[in-house]
Amino acid sequence: MKMNLYPKLAWHGISKNKKTYVPFLLTSIGLVMMFYIVSYLTYNKSVKQMRGGDDMQMILSWGVPVVAFFVVIFLFYMNSFLMRRRKTEFGLYNILGMGKSNIARILLWQNFMLLVVSAAGGLGMGILLSKLAELCAAKMLSNQASLVFVIEPYAVRNTLILTVLSFVLILLYSLGQIHVAKPVELLHGEKTGEKPPKARWILALIGVVLLGTAYYLAVTTREPVQALLVLFVAIVLVIIGSYLLFICGSVALCKMLQKNKKYYYKLNHFISVSSMSYRMKRNGASLASICILSTGVLVMISSSLCLRIGEDESLHARYPRDIEVSILTKDYDQSIAAASYIEQQVDAVLQASHQTRKNELAYNNLNFAALRQGGDISVKQYTEVSGTQYAESIDKLVMLNIVTLDTYEKITGTTETLGENEVLLHMFRGKYSDDSLNIDGQFQFHVQKQVDAYIESGDNTAATYPTMYLVVPDGDTMNRLYEYQYSVYGEKAASSLQTCMGFDLSCNADAQIQLTEKLIEQFASGAETHLDYFYEVKGLEMQRYSFYSLFGGLLFLGILLSVVFLFGTVLIMYYKQISEGYEDAARFEILQKVGMTRKEIKKSINSQILTVFAAPLLASGVHLCFAFPLIQKLLLMFGLSNTPLLVGVTVGSYLIFGVLYAVMYKATSRSYYQLVK
């Protein structure tokens, strides 16, 4: 047999099946392109040199393995459909005398051709669009991108490795299918349908229970740290539950509709329901995949876009003053003296720069963590928690933030009176219903009242657990609490007393950055004479680009992953329509012969397709609604507490995705109509 026969047969198989191979090539080129762009931005030196570029590259590096995983998954899905379509052709070759080793050579050449086109096209498009992606990244970071066009060698290497590895795995899988199949099975492989499955009510019920459990966890989770732990469990439950519900639940639904004679024995319903029931097993898996991918797109886009829109609000919540200076000390008297030291050092820098403090916020406080059970607070139990016990105790975790009465009155402008062992209390992200407070049996406090006003601290927005603000009568009480937690935690783990001063300035952003740098130098120069002081200087404008890089990076990664997921969604939609179109063409031809008109056939087709493809969109909307409380808690970890913004962005994302979904459905359904005409 001539060697050039194999590449000719391979090319002939591709060219004669353009309707299935062209979408395969376009999708594989798009996936390879997306992987190159993510890798390019992760390794690119120009991005690294941008302000906030390091943070963005770190976030994008998380997306590289995720994109690679879905590239392999989607290529395998497409190949399984192509093999189903080509089995008849390979079976005919086998019957005409061509051995399986010869068919393997055809597959080898065919995969090689697809590999070359996918790698060359994907890398070419990726390289062409990489500079545009870099410009978009620079825009998100409020930077200027380099105009030098470069090809990132590490990105090219990784892209080629992924593409070659994917097609090698696909080839091995295809060869395995050909090897175990009999000639007759190959010849009739395309026509092999599925028997009408039984209504597996138990599995459908398990799917409902799993989804209900995931929804319950999402709705009842109260704290951000818990939300982070629950997120992964909920994702697994939703994925498994969705597949069970779409595969088994949809079959059960079809059986119920068939028993409803008034509904079932209508011409358009009869054809569509019986057709769906016949092959619902494969339909259910495809529809569940569309639902999961759609939910992933909606969650990623809505949350990352909300963070991006609300980044200035989050920045000012995290840094309520333009500049904040804090000093940690190990002695209460030192913490009082540190306030004067901070004021002297700050005034020295501001006077030299002809600036003055505005909207000043100064206080001394003590922070330490404990476990709370009702009105009992235990520092000792918290120090004993380790390993798996931490996850079990996470809902009891609380941060105590303690200030004296005179500090509280100075900050809030109110006048309060506290007796011995009395406290004022404010719960941030939590509730407290007891009128007493017991700390390890060492301190017994009476809660005189709960107050609404508390310290305007940026630490609140970064807290991932409830914070209990306690206003104690005097410095002696605060000092005794400090000494107690010091004795329990030990020298290395104990919290220090904190002295803070925050203030605003009337100068522009560049001047604020310069003043922040000068303050850092000023405190560094005095560090040798104040060895007991551990200082920190934070500036809002210096942190701005860190926020831009974090939120911009998350949005950019969310967009890239959403594009990959959309590739998968369109892909599944298209191949599902094509496969069903080939199967239904002969059936509708028979129906026409027995008297069914084209108008009736089209009406029946519309009923079937709308029923099938509306289900994933509606299910993803339900998933998104129940995921909303969990997303809200997670965004609190980034300092975003603007619920109306999140609601608006989420609803807007769903509506826009719904329109895009309808366009994808309309575009892919045309192929189905053409096949069944």
C-alpha positions as CSV (number, residue, x, y, z in Angstrom):
1,M,0.0,0.0,0.0
2,K,1.5,3.4,-1.0
3,M,2.6,5.5,1.9
4,N,1.0,8.7,0.4
5,L,-2.4,7.0,0.5
6,Y,-2.7,7.5,4.3
7,P,-2.4,11.3,4.3
8,K,-4.8,11.4,1.3
9,L,-7.4,9.4,3.1
10,A,-6.9,11.4,6.2
11,W,-7.3,14.7,4.3
12,H,-10.3,13.3,2.4
13,G,-12.0,12.4,5.8
14,I,-11.5,15.9,7.1
15,S,-12.6,17.7,3.9
16,K,-15.7,15.5,3.5
17,N,-16.8,16.3,7.0
18,K,-16.3,20.0,7.1
19,K,-19.5,20.6,9.1
20,T,-17.9,18.8,12.1
21,Y,-14.2,19.4,11.5
22,V,-14.3,23.2,10.9
23,P,-15.9,23.9,14.3
24,F,-13.3,21.5,15.9
25,L,-10.5,23.4,14.3
26,L,-11.9,26.8,15.1
27,T,-12.5,25.9,18.7
28,S,-9.1,24.2,19.2
29,I,-7.4,27.3,17.6
30,G,-9.4,29.5,20.0
31,L,-8.5,27.4,23.1
32,V,-4.8,27.3,22.1
33,M,-4.9,31.1,21.6
34,M,-6.4,31.7,25.0
35,F,-3.8,29.5,26.7
36,Y,-1.0,31.3,25.0
37,I,-2.4,34.7,26.0
38,V,-2.7,33.7,29.7
39,S,0.8,32.3,29.6
40,Y,2.2,35.4,27.8
41,L,0.8,37.7,30.4
42,T,2.1,35.5,33.2
43,Y,5.7,35.6,31.9
44,N,5.8,38.9,30.1
45,K,8.5,41.3,31.5
46,S,6.6,44.5,30.5
47,V,3.6,43.4,32.6
48,K,5.9,42.6,35.5
49,Q,7.5,46.1,35.4
50,M,4.0,47.8,35.6
51,R,2.9,49.1,39.0
52,G,0.9,46.2,40.4
53,G,2.2,43.9,37.6
54,D,3.6,41.3,40.1
55,D,0.3,40.9,41.8
56,M,-1.6,40.5,38.4
57,Q,0.9,37.9,37.2
58,M,0.5,36.0,40.4
59,I,-3.3,35.9,39.9
60,L,-3.0,35.0,36.2
61,S,-0.6,32.2,37.1
62,W,-3.5,30.6,39.0
63,G,-5.4,30.5,35.8
64,V,-2.8,28.8,33.7
65,P,-3.5,25.2,35.0
66,V,-7.2,25.9,35.0
67,V,-7.2,26.9,31.3
68,A,-4.9,24.0,30.5
69,F,-7.3,21.5,32.2
70,F,-10.3,22.8,30.2
71,V,-8.4,22.8,26.9
72,V,-7.8,19.1,27.3
73,I,-11.4,18.4,28.5
74,F,-13.0,20.3,25.6
75,L,-10.6,18.7,23.0
76,F,-11.5,15.3,24.3
77,Y,-15.3,16.1,24.1
78,M,-14.9,17.2,20.5
79,N,-12.9,14.2,19.5
80,S,-15.5,11.8,21.0
81,F,-18.1,13.3,18.7
82,L,-15.8,13.2,15.7
83,M,-15.0,9.5,16.4
84,R,-18.7,8.7,16.6
85,R,-19.2,10.4,13.2
86,R,-16.2,8.6,11.6
87,K,-16.8,5.0,12.9
88,T,-18.9,4.1,9.8
89,E,-16.2,5.3,7.5
90,F,-13.5,3.3,9.4
91,G,-15.8,0.2,9.5
92,L,-16.2,0.4,5.7
93,Y,-12.4,0.5,5.4
94,N,-12.1,-2.5,7.6
95,I,-14.7,-4.6,5.7
96,L,-13.0,-3.7,2.4
97,G,-9.8,-5.3,3.6
98,M,-7.9,-2.5,5.5
99,G,-6.5,-3.7,8.8
100,K,-6.8,-1.8,12.0
101,S,-3.1,-1.0,11.8
102,N,-3.8,0.8,8.5
103,I,-6.7,2.7,10.1
104,A,-4.4,3.6,12.9
105,R,-2.1,5.2,10.3
106,I,-4.9,7.2,8.9
107,L,-5.8,8.4,12.4
108,L,-2.2,9.3,13.0
109,W,-2.0,11.5,9.9
110,Q,-5.4,13.0,10.7
111,N,-4.4,13.9,14.2
112,F,-1.1,15.3,12.9
113,M,-2.9,17.6,10.4
114,L,-5.3,18.8,13.1
115,L,-2.4,19.3,15.5
116,V,-0.4,21.4,13.0
117,V,-3.4,23.6,12.1
118,S,-4.5,24.0,15.8
119,A,-1.0,24.8,17.0
120,A,-0.1,27.1,14.1
121,G,-3.4,28.9,14.1
122,G,-3.7,29.1,17.9
123,L,-0.1,30.4,18.4
124,G,-0.5,32.7,15.4
125,M,-3.7,34.3,16.7
126,G,-2.3,34.3,20.3
127,I,0.8,36.1,19.2
128,L,-1.2,38.6,17.1
129,L,-3.6,39.4,20.0
130,S,-1.0,39.2,22.8
131,K,-0.2,42.9,22.6
132,L,-3.9,43.8,22.7
133,A,-4.2,41.7,25.9
134,E,-1.2,43.4,27.3
135,L,-2.7,46.8,26.6
136,C,-6.0,45.7,28.3
137,A,-4.0,44.6,31.3
138,A,-2.2,47.9,31.5
139,K,-5.5,49.7,31.2
140,M,-6.8,47.8,34.2
141,L,-3.7,48.7,36.2
142,S,-3.9,52.3,35.1
143,N,-0.4,51.9,33.5
144,Q,1.2,52.6,30.2
145,A,2.1,49.5,28.2
146,S,5.3,49.1,26.3
147,L,5.0,49.5,22.6
148,V,7.7,46.9,21.9
149,F,6.2,43.7,20.3
150,V,7.7,40.5,21.7
151,I,7.0,36.8,21.5
152,E,7.3,35.2,24.9
153,P,9.4,32.0,24.5
154,Y,8.1,30.4,27.7
155,A,4.5,30.9,26.6
156,V,5.3,29.4,23.2
157,R,7.0,26.4,24.8
158,N,4.1,25.8,27.3
159,T,1.5,26.2,24.5
160,L,3.2,23.7,22.2
161,I,3.7,21.2,25.0
162,L,0.0,21.4,26.0
163,T,-1.2,21.1,22.4
164,V,1.0,18.2,21.5
165,L,0.2,16.4,24.8
166,S,-3.5,16.9,24.2
167,F,-3.5,15.5,20.7
168,V,-1.3,12.6,21.7
169,L,-3.8,11.6,24.4
170,I,-6.6,12.0,21.9
171,L,-4.8,9.8,19.4
172,L,-4.2,7.1,22.0
173,Y,-7.9,7.2,23.1
174,S,-9.0,7.0,19.4
175,L,-6.7,4.1,18.7
176,G,-8.0,2.3,21.8
177,Q,-11.6,2.6,20.5
178,I,-10.7,1.3,17.1
179,H,-8.7,-1.6,18.6
180,V,-11.5,-2.9,20.8
181,A,-14.4,-2.4,18.3
182,K,-15.6,-5.0,15.9
183,P,-16.0,-4.2,12.1
184,V,-19.8,-4.4,12.4
185,E,-19.8,-2.1,15.4
186,L,-17.7,0.4,13.5
187,L,-20.0,0.2,10.5
188,H,-23.0,1.0,12.6
189,G,-21.3,3.2,15.1
190,E,-22.9,6.4,14.0
191,K,-26.4,4.9,14.1
192,T,-26.0,3.4,17.5
193,G,-28.6,5.1,19.6
194,E,-29.6,4.7,23.2
195,K,-32.4,2.7,24.6
196,P,-35.1,4.6,26.4
197,P,-33.8,4.8,29.9
198,K,-35.9,4.0,32.9
199,A,-37.0,6.8,35.3
200,R,-34.4,6.3,38.1
201,W,-36.3,8.1,40.8
202,I,-33.7,7.3,43.5
203,L,-30.9,8.9,41.6
204,A,-33.1,11.9,40.8
205,L,-34.0,12.3,44.4
206,I,-30.3,12.1,45.4
207,G,-29.6,14.9,42.9
208,V,-32.3,17.0,44.5
209,V,-30.9,16.3,48.0
210,L,-27.4,17.2,46.9
211,L,-28.5,20.5,45.4
212,G,-30.7,21.2,48.4
213,T,-27.7,20.6,50.7
214,A,-25.5,23.0,48.6
215,Y,-28.2,25.6,48.7
216,Y,-28.6,25.3,52.4
217,L,-24.9,25.6,53.0
218,A,-24.7,28.7,50.8
219,V,-27.7,30.4,52.5
220,T,-26.9,29.6,56.1
221,T,-23.1,30.4,56.1
222,R,-22.6,33.5,58.1
223,E,-18.9,34.3,58.2
224,P,-16.4,34.9,55.3
225,V,-13.9,32.3,56.4
226,Q,-16.7,29.7,56.6
227,A,-17.8,30.8,53.1
228,L,-14.4,30.1,51.8
229,L,-14.5,26.6,53.2
230,V,-18.1,25.9,52.2
231,L,-17.5,27.2,48.6
232,F,-15.5,24.1,47.5
233,V,-18.0,21.7,49.1
234,A,-20.9,23.5,47.5
235,I,-19.3,23.5,44.1
236,V,-18.8,19.7,44.2
237,L,-22.4,19.2,45.4
238,V,-23.9,21.4,42.7
239,I,-21.9,19.7,40.0
240,I,-22.9,16.2,41.0
241,G,-26.4,17.2,41.8
242,S,-26.9,19.0,38.5
243,Y,-25.7,15.9,36.5
244,L,-27.9,13.6,38.4
245,L,-30.9,15.9,38.1
246,F,-30.4,16.5,34.4
247,I,-29.7,12.9,33.5
248,C,-32.1,11.1,35.8
249,G,-34.5,13.9,36.7
250,S,-35.1,14.8,33.1
251,V,-35.9,11.2,32.3
252,A,-38.4,11.1,35.2
253,L,-39.9,14.4,34.0
254,C,-40.4,13.0,30.5
255,K,-42.1,9.9,31.9
256,M,-44.4,12.1,33.9
257,L,-45.3,14.2,30.8
258,Q,-46.0,11.0,28.9
259,K,-48.5,10.0,31.6
260,N,-50.2,13.4,31.3
261,K,-52.5,12.6,28.3
262,K,-53.8,16.1,27.8
263,Y,-50.2,17.4,27.4
264,Y,-48.5,14.5,25.8
265,Y,-51.1,13.7,23.0
266,K,-50.6,17.0,21.3
267,L,-48.7,16.8,18.0
268,N,-45.8,19.1,18.9
269,H,-45.5,17.7,22.5
270,F,-45.8,14.1,21.4
271,I,-42.8,14.3,19.0
272,S,-40.6,16.4,21.2
273,V,-41.2,14.5,24.5
274,S,-40.8,11.0,22.9
275,S,-37.6,12.1,21.2
276,M,-36.1,13.5,24.4
277,S,-37.1,10.5,26.4
278,Y,-35.4,8.2,23.8
279,R,-31.9,9.7,24.2
280,M,-32.2,11.7,27.4
281,K,-29.2,10.1,29.0
282,R,-26.8,11.8,26.6
283,N,-28.9,14.9,26.5
284,G,-28.9,15.2,30.3
285,A,-25.0,15.0,30.5
286,S,-24.7,17.7,27.8
287,L,-27.3,20.0,29.3
288,A,-25.7,19.6,32.8
289,S,-22.4,20.6,31.3
290,I,-23.9,23.6,29.7
291,C,-25.6,24.5,33.0
292,I,-22.3,24.2,35.0
293,L,-20.3,26.2,32.5
294,S,-23.0,28.9,32.3
295,T,-23.0,29.1,36.1
296,G,-19.2,29.4,36.2
297,V,-19.3,32.2,33.7
298,L,-22.0,34.1,35.6
299,V,-20.3,33.7,39.0
300,M,-16.8,34.7,37.7
301,I,-18.0,37.7,35.7
302,S,-20.5,39.1,38.3
303,S,-18.1,38.8,41.2
304,S,-14.9,40.0,39.5
305,L,-16.8,42.9,37.7
306,C,-18.3,43.9,41.0
307,L,-14.9,44.0,42.7
308,R,-13.6,46.1,39.8
309,I,-16.4,48.6,39.8
310,G,-16.3,48.9,43.6
311,E,-12.5,49.0,44.0
312,D,-12.3,52.7,45.0
313,E,-15.0,52.1,47.7
314,S,-13.1,49.1,49.0
315,L,-9.8,51.0,49.0
316,H,-11.3,53.8,51.1
317,A,-12.9,51.3,53.4
318,R,-9.6,49.5,53.9
319,Y,-7.7,52.8,54.3
320,P,-10.2,55.4,55.8
321,R,-7.4,58.0,56.1
322,D,-4.9,59.1,53.5
323,I,-2.0,58.1,55.8
324,E,-2.0,55.9,58.9
325,V,1.0,55.4,61.3
326,S,0.9,52.6,63.9
327,I,3.4,51.5,66.6
328,L,3.2,48.2,68.5
329,T,4.6,48.0,72.0
330,K,4.8,45.4,74.8
331,D,3.9,47.8,77.7
332,Y,0.9,50.0,78.3
333,D,2.9,53.0,79.4
334,Q,5.0,52.7,76.3
335,S,1.9,52.6,74.2
336,I,0.8,55.9,75.8
337,A,4.2,57.5,75.2
338,A,4.2,56.2,71.6
339,A,1.3,58.5,70.8
340,S,3.5,61.6,71.5
341,Y,6.4,60.1,69.5
342,I,4.1,59.5,66.4
343,E,2.8,63.1,66.6
344,Q,6.4,64.5,66.8
345,Q,7.7,62.5,63.9
346,V,4.6,63.2,61.7
347,D,4.7,66.9,62.4
348,A,8.4,67.1,61.6
349,V,7.7,65.6,58.1
350,L,4.5,67.6,57.4
351,Q,6.0,71.0,58.5
352,A,9.0,70.4,56.2
353,S,6.6,69.8,53.3
354,H,4.2,72.6,54.3
355,Q,1.3,70.3,54.9
356,T,-1.1,69.9,57.8
357,R,-3.1,67.1,59.3
358,K,-6.9,67.0,58.7
359,N,-9.7,64.7,60.0
360,E,-7.3,63.1,62.5
361,L,-8.1,59.8,64.1
362,A,-5.8,58.7,67.1
363,Y,-6.3,55.9,69.5
364,N,-4.7,53.1,71.6
365,N,-6.2,49.6,71.4
366,L,-5.5,45.9,72.0
367,N,-6.5,43.1,69.6
368,F,-6.4,39.4,70.3
369,A,-8.4,36.3,69.1
370,A,-10.5,33.9,71.1
371,L,-13.3,31.4,70.9
372,R,-16.8,32.5,71.8
373,Q,-19.7,30.4,73.0
374,G,-22.6,32.7,74.0
375,G,-21.3,35.1,76.6
376,D,-18.2,32.9,77.4
377,I,-15.0,34.0,75.7
378,S,-12.0,31.6,75.9
379,V,-8.5,32.6,75.0
380,K,-7.1,29.3,76.4
381,Q,-9.3,27.1,74.2
382,Y,-8.2,29.0,71.1
383,T,-4.5,28.3,71.8
384,E,-5.3,24.6,72.1
385,V,-7.1,24.4,68.7
386,S,-5.0,22.8,65.9
387,G,-5.4,20.8,62.7
388,T,-8.9,19.7,61.8
389,Q,-10.2,21.3,65.1
390,Y,-9.6,24.7,63.5
391,A,-12.2,24.0,60.8
392,E,-14.7,22.8,63.4
393,S,-14.2,25.9,65.6
394,I,-14.2,28.5,62.8
395,D,-17.8,29.5,63.6
396,K,-16.8,30.3,67.2
397,L,-13.8,32.5,66.3
398,V,-14.0,36.1,67.4
399,M,-11.5,39.0,67.5
400,L,-11.6,41.2,70.6
401,N,-10.8,44.9,70.0
402,I,-10.4,46.8,73.2
403,V,-10.2,50.6,73.8
404,T,-10.6,52.7,77.0
405,L,-13.6,54.9,77.7
406,D,-11.7,58.1,77.3
407,T,-10.4,57.0,73.8
408,Y,-14.0,56.0,72.8
409,E,-15.4,59.4,74.0
410,K,-12.7,61.3,72.1
411,I,-13.3,59.5,68.9
412,T,-17.1,59.4,68.9
413,G,-17.7,62.8,70.6
414,T,-20.1,61.1,73.1
415,T,-20.2,61.0,76.9
416,E,-20.6,57.7,78.6
417,T,-20.2,56.5,82.2
418,L,-18.9,53.1,83.2
419,G,-18.6,51.5,86.6
420,E,-16.1,48.9,87.7
421,N,-16.3,45.7,85.5
422,E,-18.8,47.4,83.1
423,V,-18.2,47.6,79.4
424,L,-19.8,49.0,76.3
425,L,-20.0,46.5,73.4
426,H,-20.3,46.7,69.6
427,M,-20.5,43.6,67.4
428,F,-19.1,44.0,63.9
429,R,-20.4,41.2,61.6
430,G,-22.2,39.3,64.3
431,K,-24.8,39.5,67.1
432,Y,-24.5,39.4,70.8
433,S,-27.6,38.9,73.0
434,D,-26.1,38.3,76.5
435,D,-25.8,41.1,79.2
436,S,-22.6,39.7,80.7
437,L,-19.2,38.7,79.4
438,N,-16.9,36.1,80.9
439,I,-13.3,35.7,79.7
440,D,-11.9,32.4,80.9
441,G,-13.3,33.0,84.4
442,Q,-10.6,35.6,84.9
443,F,-12.7,38.6,83.9
444,Q,-16.4,39.1,84.6
445,F,-17.9,42.1,82.8
446,H,-21.4,43.5,82.7
447,V,-22.5,44.8,79.3
448,Q,-24.0,48.2,80.2
449,K,-25.3,48.6,76.7
450,Q,-24.5,47.9,73.0
451,V,-23.4,51.0,71.0
452,D,-23.6,51.7,67.3
453,A,-20.6,53.9,67.0
454,Y,-17.1,52.3,66.9
455,I,-13.6,53.0,65.7
456,E,-13.4,53.7,61.9
457,S,-10.7,51.2,61.3
458,G,-9.6,49.7,58.0
459,D,-8.9,46.4,59.8
460,N,-12.7,45.9,59.9
461,T,-12.9,45.4,56.1
462,A,-10.1,42.9,56.1
463,A,-11.5,40.9,59.0
464,T,-12.8,37.5,58.0
465,Y,-14.5,36.8,61.3
466,P,-16.7,38.7,63.8
467,T,-15.1,41.5,65.8
468,M,-16.2,42.4,69.3
469,Y,-15.4,46.0,70.2
470,L,-15.1,46.4,74.0
471,V,-15.0,49.8,75.7
472,V,-13.4,49.2,79.2
473,P,-13.4,51.8,82.0
474,D,-9.7,52.7,82.1
475,G,-6.2,51.9,81.1
476,D,-5.6,49.6,84.1
477,T,-8.4,47.2,82.9
478,M,-6.9,47.2,79.4
479,N,-3.4,46.6,80.7
480,R,-4.7,43.6,82.8
481,L,-6.3,42.1,79.7
482,Y,-3.1,42.6,77.8
483,E,-1.1,40.8,80.5
484,Y,-3.5,38.0,80.7
485,Q,-3.5,37.2,76.9
486,Y,0.3,37.6,77.0
487,S,0.5,34.9,79.7
488,V,-1.8,32.6,77.7
489,Y,-0.3,33.1,74.2
490,G,3.3,33.4,75.3
491,E,5.8,35.9,74.1
492,K,5.9,34.8,70.4
493,A,2.2,34.5,69.8
494,A,0.8,37.3,72.1
495,S,-0.7,40.4,70.6
496,S,1.0,43.8,71.2
497,L,-0.6,47.0,72.3
498,Q,-1.2,49.3,69.3
499,T,-1.0,53.0,69.0
500,C,-2.4,54.5,65.8
501,M,-2.7,57.9,64.2
502,G,-4.6,58.4,60.9
503,F,-5.1,61.7,59.0
504,D,-6.1,63.2,55.7
505,L,-4.1,65.5,53.5
506,S,-5.1,68.3,51.0
507,C,-2.3,67.5,48.4
508,N,-2.5,65.3,45.3
509,A,-1.8,61.6,44.9
510,D,1.9,62.0,44.0
511,A,2.6,64.3,46.9
512,Q,0.9,61.8,49.3
513,I,3.1,59.0,48.0
514,Q,6.2,61.2,48.6
515,L,5.0,62.1,52.1
516,T,4.4,58.4,52.9
517,E,7.9,57.6,51.7
518,K,9.4,60.4,53.8
519,L,7.5,59.2,56.9
520,I,8.8,55.7,56.4
521,E,12.4,57.2,56.3
522,Q,11.7,59.4,59.3
523,F,10.5,56.5,61.5
524,A,13.4,54.3,60.2
525,S,15.9,56.9,61.2
526,G,14.5,56.9,64.8
527,A,14.3,53.1,65.1
528,E,17.8,52.8,66.6
529,T,16.8,55.0,69.6
530,H,13.4,53.4,70.0
531,L,14.1,49.6,69.8
532,D,10.9,48.7,71.6
533,Y,8.8,50.3,68.9
534,F,7.6,48.3,65.9
535,Y,6.3,50.9,63.5
536,E,4.2,50.7,60.2
537,V,3.3,53.5,57.8
538,K,0.5,52.9,55.3
539,G,-0.6,55.3,52.6
540,L,-3.8,55.1,50.7
541,E,-2.2,56.2,47.4
542,M,0.7,53.8,47.8
543,Q,-1.8,51.0,48.2
544,R,-4.0,52.1,45.3
545,Y,-2.1,50.1,42.6
546,S,-2.1,47.0,44.8
547,F,-5.9,47.2,44.7
548,Y,-6.0,47.8,41.0
549,S,-3.7,44.9,40.3
550,L,-5.7,42.6,42.6
551,F,-9.1,43.5,41.4
552,G,-8.0,44.1,37.8
553,G,-6.2,40.8,37.8
554,L,-9.2,38.9,39.1
555,L,-11.5,40.6,36.5
556,F,-9.0,39.8,33.7
557,L,-8.7,36.2,34.8
558,G,-12.5,36.0,35.1
559,I,-12.9,37.3,31.5
560,L,-10.3,34.8,30.1
561,L,-11.9,31.9,31.9
562,S,-15.3,33.0,30.9
563,V,-14.3,33.1,27.3
564,V,-12.9,29.5,27.6
565,F,-16.2,28.4,29.3
566,L,-18.1,30.1,26.5
567,F,-16.1,28.2,23.9
568,G,-17.2,25.0,25.8
569,T,-20.8,26.0,26.0
570,V,-21.0,26.9,22.2
571,L,-19.1,23.7,21.4
572,I,-21.5,21.4,23.4
573,M,-24.5,23.2,22.0
574,Y,-23.3,22.9,18.4
575,Y,-22.3,19.2,18.5
576,K,-25.4,18.4,20.4
577,Q,-27.5,20.0,17.6
578,I,-25.5,18.3,14.9
579,S,-25.6,14.8,16.4
580,E,-29.4,15.1,17.0
581,G,-29.9,16.5,13.6
582,Y,-28.3,13.5,11.9
583,E,-30.3,11.1,14.1
584,D,-33.6,13.0,13.6
585,A,-33.4,13.6,9.8
586,A,-34.6,10.1,8.9
587,R,-37.3,10.1,11.6
588,F,-38.8,13.4,10.4
589,E,-38.6,12.2,6.8
590,I,-40.8,9.2,7.8
591,L,-43.2,11.5,9.7
592,Q,-43.6,13.6,6.5
593,K,-44.4,10.5,4.5
594,V,-47.2,9.6,6.9
595,G,-48.8,13.0,6.6
596,M,-47.0,15.5,9.0
597,T,-46.4,18.9,7.3
598,R,-43.2,20.9,7.4
599,K,-44.9,23.5,9.5
600,E,-45.9,20.9,12.1
601,I,-42.4,19.5,12.1
602,K,-40.8,22.9,12.6
603,K,-43.3,23.6,15.5
604,S,-42.4,20.3,17.1
605,I,-38.7,21.0,16.6
606,N,-39.0,24.4,18.2
607,S,-40.9,22.9,21.2
608,Q,-38.1,20.3,21.7
609,I,-35.2,22.7,21.3
610,L,-36.6,25.5,23.4
611,T,-37.5,23.0,26.2
612,V,-34.1,21.5,26.2
613,F,-32.0,24.6,25.9
614,A,-34.0,26.8,28.3
615,A,-33.5,24.3,31.1
616,P,-29.7,25.0,31.6
617,L,-30.2,28.8,31.5
618,L,-33.0,28.6,34.1
619,A,-31.0,26.1,36.3
620,S,-27.9,28.3,36.2
621,G,-30.1,31.3,37.3
622,V,-31.3,29.2,40.3
623,H,-27.7,28.2,41.1
624,L,-26.7,31.9,40.9
625,C,-29.5,33.0,43.2
626,F,-28.6,30.5,45.9
627,A,-24.8,31.2,45.4
628,F,-25.4,35.0,45.9
629,P,-25.2,34.9,49.8
630,L,-21.9,33.0,49.5
631,I,-20.5,35.4,46.9
632,Q,-21.5,38.3,49.2
633,K,-19.6,36.8,52.1
634,L,-16.5,36.1,50.0
635,L,-16.5,39.7,48.7
636,L,-16.4,41.0,52.3
637,M,-12.9,39.5,52.4
638,F,-11.9,42.0,49.8
639,G,-13.5,44.9,51.7
640,L,-16.6,45.1,49.4
641,S,-19.9,45.4,51.4
642,N,-22.0,47.2,48.8
643,T,-24.9,44.8,48.4
644,P,-26.9,46.9,46.0
645,L,-23.9,47.0,43.6
646,L,-23.5,43.3,43.8
647,V,-27.3,42.8,43.1
648,G,-27.2,45.1,40.1
649,V,-24.1,43.6,38.6
650,T,-25.3,40.0,39.1
651,V,-28.8,40.7,37.6
652,G,-27.2,42.7,34.7
653,S,-24.7,39.9,34.1
654,Y,-27.5,37.3,34.0
655,L,-29.6,39.3,31.6
656,I,-26.7,40.0,29.2
657,F,-25.6,36.3,29.4
658,G,-29.2,35.4,28.6
659,V,-29.2,37.4,25.4
660,L,-25.8,35.9,24.5
661,Y,-27.1,32.5,25.3
662,A,-30.1,33.0,23.0
663,V,-27.8,34.2,20.2
664,M,-25.7,31.0,20.7
665,Y,-28.8,28.9,20.7
666,K,-30.2,30.5,17.5
667,A,-26.9,30.2,15.7
668,T,-26.4,26.5,16.6
669,S,-30.0,25.5,16.0
670,R,-29.7,26.5,12.3
671,S,-27.5,23.5,11.7
672,Y,-30.1,21.3,13.2
673,Y,-32.9,22.7,11.0
674,Q,-30.7,22.3,7.9
675,L,-30.1,18.6,8.7
676,V,-33.7,17.7,9.4
677,K,-35.3,19.5,6.4
